[in-house]
Amino acid sequence: MRIEGGSTVVLAIAFLAAAALLSSCATLRFQQGRSRPQAQPPEEILRRYAYPEGEFERISLHTTDDTETCGSRWETRFGYTVRVVSETKAYVLHEIEIFPGASPVRFDYYMVTSTRRAPAVLVFPIFGGKYGFARTFADYFAKHGLHCALMYRKNGLNEAKTFAEFEPPLTQVVVDSKIAIDWLCGRPEVDPTRIGAFGISMGAIKSAVVKCLEPRVGPAVVALAGGTLADVLSSSREPEIVERREQIMRNEGIGIVGFRERANAAISTDPLKLAQYVDASEVKMIEGGSGGEDQKLLTLELPVQKPNVTVPVIELFLKE
C-alpha cells in the first residue's frame, strides 16, 4: 500500500508510551508525584510556536513511477511531495517533504501495511552522524505495527555563533513537529488519538519539549536525555559544540560560568523549563545505571545491531 493522491484535511489529537534513561551529567526530571500538569502553557509561551494551519493538498505537477511533485496555495494549504523509497512486507517507506513556507519539513514515513488504523510515532535522531541509529528503531517499531515519522535534522545548536542563535532552531523543532503531526493525523491509516514521540540523546531532548508543548502527543519515550540545555552545552564534549562554545566565550570575553548563565537566559525551549506542563502519569523516568526491574522496558547497548526493546514497550505503544 502506498500513499494515494488527493486532499487531506488537518485533524488533531494523540497517544503513546513512556520510558526514559538519563545521562548522569545532567538529569531531566518530570514531577512524578502528580498525575496531571499544573496548567497548560500560558498564551505567551504558545505564541512562540504559532504557525499557519490549514489543509494539506498534493497537487501533481509531474509524476514518475515513484515520485510526485506538488504545488501549494500558501494561504490555506500546505503542498507536499511524496517519494516511495522502499517496500517490505511490514511497511512502505516514503520520503515526505511539506512546504509550509521557506523552510520545508522533511521526514521519512514508515507506513505500516495494515488495513486497520494504527498509532504513529515521531522518531527524533541523535545529535550528529547518519540516521542509522534512529532508522533501527523506526524499522523495529514499524514491524510491530506503529507508523513512524523519522524527523530530519535542520541547522541546530552546533551552528550557533551567538547566544541569540540558540533558541530559533529549538523553536523550529516544535513547529516542524506540530506540522508533521497535523499531516499524520490527516492520514486515513493513522489513528489520530494515538500519536507519540521517541528520541535518544539530543533526539530525547526534542521528544521531551514536543511532549511539553504539543497536547496531541501522549506519553513520550525520552532516552538518555539531559537538562538544562545550558548545562548540556556547557559540559558537552562534542567537537562542534566545544568549538562554538569556545568561540562565543572568546567573543563575549566570558568564562564557562558566564556562558552557562547567559545560555540559560537565552534558551526558552528547554525540557526542564517546560516540564511543569506535562502529565507525569504519561512519562516514566528511569535513571541510567540505576538498575531495577523497570529498566527492562528499554535497554540500549552499543554498538546496536537491533534495539533490545522488550515486549512491554511495544504493548505500551499499541495500547488503546
N, C-alpha and C positions, 0 to 999 in steps of 0.2 A: 504494500500500500504506500502510495506517495501522496504528497500534498497536492490537492487539486486547486484549480483556479477559482476566481470569484471573489466576492467581498466577505470580509469577516468583521463582525461588529464587536466592539470592545465590551467585555463583561468584567466582572470583578468579584473576587472572594478568595479563600485559602485553606492550606493544610501542611503537615509534615511531622518529623520526629526529631528528637534531640539527644545528642551525646557530645561530650567535649573533653579534649585532652589539652592541658595548658602547659606552656613552657614555664620553667622555673624562674626565668629572669624577670618576667612581668606577668601578673595574674589578672585575668579578666573575670570579674565576678558579677553575676546577677543575683538579686536578692531572693534567695531560696526560701526564706521564711514566710513569704506572702505568695498567694496564688494568683493575684491579679495586679496589673500595673497600677501605680498610684494615680496616674492620669494619662490621658492622651497627650502627645506632644503639643505644646501651645502653637497657636497660629503663626507666630513669628518664626518658629523653627520650621514648620511645614512649608512656609512660603519659600524657603531656600531651595526646596526641591520641586517647585512647581514646574510643570511642563504642559504644552498644548495637548489636550486629549481629544480624540476623535475616533473615526473608524479606520481600519486598515483596508487598503484596496490594492490588489495586484492587477496592474494594467499592462497587458502584454505589448511590448514594443517589437521584440523579435524572439523567436523560440528556436532552440536546437533540441537535440534528443533529451538533454538533461538539464538545460539552463533556460530560465525565463527572466528577462529583464523588464522592470516595471517603472512606470512613471507615477506621479502623485499630484493631487490637488492639495497644496500645502495648508490651506485654511482649515479644512475639515478632515483630511485624510493623510495617512502615512503610507507612502509607497514602500514596497519591499520586494526583494529578489529572493529566489529560491534556487539552489543548485543541489541536485542529488549527488552525493559523494560516493556512497556505497550502500549495499543492502546485505543483510544477514537474515537468518530465519527469525531472529528475535526482534529486529528493528531495522528501520531505514534511516540512514544518516544524511541529513540535509545541512547545507550551509545557508544560514539566513542572514540577510542584511536589510535593516529597516532604516528609512530615511526621514527622521523627524525634523531635520534641519541640517546644519553644516556638518555635524558630527554623527556619522552613521552608527547604529547599534548592531554589532555583529555577534553571532553565536552559532555554535553547532547544535543542531536539534536532532536528538536521538528519539525518533518516533516509533513507539512500540507497535508491533504488528498484532494488535488485538482488536476485537470487534466491540469491546466494552470501553467506556470512558475510564481513564486511569489517572493517578496523580502525576504531577510534573514537578521536577526539582531543578532549581538553578544551581549549577556547579561552578564554583569560582576557583581559578587556578592559583598555584603558589606564586611567589614574588617574581621569579625570573625563569629563564630557560624555556624549553619547549613545553608543550601541553601534555606530554605523555603521562605524567602523574595523574592529572585531572581526567584524562581520557580513560585511564584504567578504571577509575571509579564510575564514570558515566557509562562505560560499557557494561560494567558489573550491574549497576542499578537498572539499566535498560533491559538486560537479560532477565531481571527479576520483576519486570512489569512496570517500571517507572519511566515515563517520558523524561528526558533530560535536556536542559539548555545549558551547554558549556559556554560560559561568557568569555569573550575575548578581552584581553587587556587593552588599555589605552595608555597614553603618557601618564606617568604616575609620580609618586613621591621621589623616585630616584632621579627625576629630571628637574626638580625644583631648585632654583638658584637664589630664591629669597623666601622669607617666612610667608609672604603673601601668596606664594605659589603652592603651598602645601594643601590648602583647603579645596581649590577647584577640582582636582582630579577625584577627590573623595566624594564631593557633591555629585560629580558626573556618574560615579558608580551607582549611586542611589537612583538617579534619574534614569539611567540606562536600564537598570533592573526593573524599575516600575514599567517602562515601556515594553520590555521583554515579557513581563507578567501580563500586561494588557493583551499582548499578542497571543500568549499561551492560553489565557482564559477565553479567548475567542475561538480557539480551535475546537472542532466538534469531538475530537478524540480525547481531549483533556478534561478532567473533572475540575472545574474552576473553584470548587470548595476545598481542594486538597493540593495546595501549592506550597513548596518548601524550598529551603536553601541549604547548600552543603559547601564547606570550604575548609582548607587546611592551610595553616600558617597565614600568609597575607590574605589568602582566599577566605580564611576563617574570620579575619577582621572584617572583610567585606560582607560575609554572610551575617555577622553579628549586627552591623549597622543597618543592613537591609531589613533584618528581622525587627530592629527597633523602630524603623520609620515606615515600613510598609505593612499595613494591617491585614493584607490578604495572605501574608506569609504566616503559616502556623509555626510549630516547633522547627528549629533550625539546628543543623549539626555544625558545631564550631570546634574544630580540632586543631590543637597546637597553636592557639592564639595568644596574644599578649596585649596589654594596655597599661597605662595610657599610650597613645601613639607617640606622644612626646618622649616618653621613656624608651619606647621601642627605637625611635630614630636616634636617640642619644646613645644607646648601648649597642645598636646594630653593628655587626662586623661585615655586613655585605659590602663588597668593594665600592659599588656605585653609591650606596648610602654614605659610606665613610668619606668618599671624595666630595660629595655635595655638602655634607655636614662641615667638613674642614674648610671648604671654600666659603660657606656662609659665615662661619666663625671668624675667618680672616677678614672678610669684607666688613663685618659688623664690629670687629675688634672686641670679641667676647670669648669667654671660655665655655666649657661644657655645661656648667650650671646655668649660665645666661642663655645658652642655646635651648636647654630644656624648658626654661621658663617662658621664653618667647615662642617656642614651638607650641607649647601647651595653650598659650593665649591665642595663637593663630588658627588652631585646628578646632573646629566645631563638630565635625562628623567623626566623633570618637566613640567607640563602643562603651567606654566607662561613663562618659558624659550622658549617653543616651539610654543606659541600661535601666534607668528608673521607669521607662515607658514600656518595659517588656513584661509579659505574663510569665512569671518564673515557673509556673507549672508546665510550661512548654519547653523549658530549657534545662537539660540535665548536665550539670557540670562535674567533670572528673579531672582531678589534678594529675598531670603526667608523673608517673613513677610512684603514685600513692598506693597502688595495688588495690586489692579488694575485688569482690565479685563483679561490681559494676563495670570494671574495666574490660570485661568480656564483651561488652556491647560493641566496642570498636578497638581493634588492635592494628597498629601500623608498624611494620618492620621494614627497614631499609637494607638493601635495595628491594623495592616492591616488585614482585613478579605478578602478583594479583592481590587485591585487597583481602586481608583476612577479616572480613566482616561477617559476624555470625548472624544466624537467622533472626534473633530478636530485633536487630536493627531494621532488617527488611520488613519484618512484621509491623514494626512501628511506622515505617514509611507507608505501608499499604493499608494501615488501619482505616476503618470507616469513620 
